[in-house]
Amino acid sequence: MKMTFAKQLRRDQTCAERLAWRILRDRHCLGLKFRRQHVVRGFVLNFYCPELQLSLEIDGSVHDSEEHADYDRARADLLELLGLRVIRVRNQEVTPERIKNLVIPFLVPPLHEVERGSGGEANSTQ
């Protein structure tokens, strides 16, 4: 059922989603693979990068209502419990530069991984 819905969403993209897909497809954004309208645990994600476990959600005016904003927060919380990270972008913010600048921080390994030495202990800088 969700797969059918996802296929319909791929056919009926908004202008902002079409632009985002041109930016993301074929590894045009930082060499990363993105999927569009990808289903994860019953949720249809606008764009999903499996390598970074990152969901990029494009928000139009429908997301402005308090009810929808509450739903978006609860959905993001559930996705984050599943180990995914969620970025939300307003329709008017969809540009190659903006998308790239939002994704770049997710390329950096977490601080706890950087601090570990080859033996799993923190490196000393003293």
N, C-alpha and C positions, 0 to 999 in steps of 0.2 A: 504494500500500500504506500509506504513512504517513498519507495523507489519510483513508483509511478508519479507521485507528487513532485519528486525531485526532477524527473524528466520534464514535467510540465513547466516547472520553474525555469529550467534551462531554456525552454522555448520562449517563455514569456518574461524575459529579463527586462528590468528597468534600464533606462539610459545609463544611469550610474553603474549598474552591474555590467552592462556591455563594455563600458569604458574600463572598468576594473579588470574584466577578463582579458581585454586587449593588453593591459599592462602586465598581467600575471601569466598568461598562457605561454607555452613553449619556453619556459624558464627565462623569460625576459626580465624578471625581477630578481636580481642577485643570484641568478642561476638556480633558483629554487623551483621545485615542482609543486604546482597548485592544482587542486581539483575544484570544480565548481559544482554547487548544489550537491554536496557530498553528505551522505547519511551516516551519522554516528549515534548509536544507541537511541534511535528514534527521533533524533533532531536533524533537521536539514540545515547544514552550514552553508552560507553563501560561498565561501572559498576556504579550502583546507589545505595546509601544507603538512603532509605526514612526517617529513624529516624533522620539522620543528614542533610538531603537534600543536599547530597554531591555526586558529579559526579567525578569519577576517570577515567581519559582518558589515555590510553596507546599509546604513540607516537613512530612510526617508522620513517624511513628516509624520507618517503613521506611528513612528516610535516616540513622538513628542508627548503623547498622552501619558498621564501618570500611571494608568493601568498597564499600558504597554511597557513603560519604563520599568515597572515592578517585575513584569514577566521577563524582560530582557536581563535584569539583574539576577533573578532566580535561575534562569537558564544558564547564564554565564557561571554562576556558582556551581551548578551541577556539572557543567562541562569541565570546570577546573578541578572538581573532585575526581573526575575521570582522568586527570593528568593533562588536559588540554589548556591552552592559553587562548584568551579571546581578546581581539582588538576590534573596536567599533569605530567606524568612519562615517561621517555624514556624507550624503550624496554630493554636496557641493565641494567637499574636500578631496574627492577622488582625482588625484593627479599622479603621474609617475613619481614625482619627487616626494609627495606626501606619503604614498604607500611605501616607498623605499625607506624613508625615514622612520616609519612606524615599525617596519620589519627588522631593520638593522639591530636594534637592541636584543632581539631574540637570537641573533647569531652568536652572541658572546656567551661563553660557558658560565654557569653560575659561579659565584665567588668561591663557594666551598670546593669546587673542582679545580679552580685556578690555584688555590692555596695549598693543595695537596702535592707532596713530593712523590717521587717514584715509590717510596715505601709506605705511602698513605699518611704520612705525618705532615704537619704544616711546615712550610719552608720558613726558615728564620732569615730576617733581613738585617739582623743586628751584627 
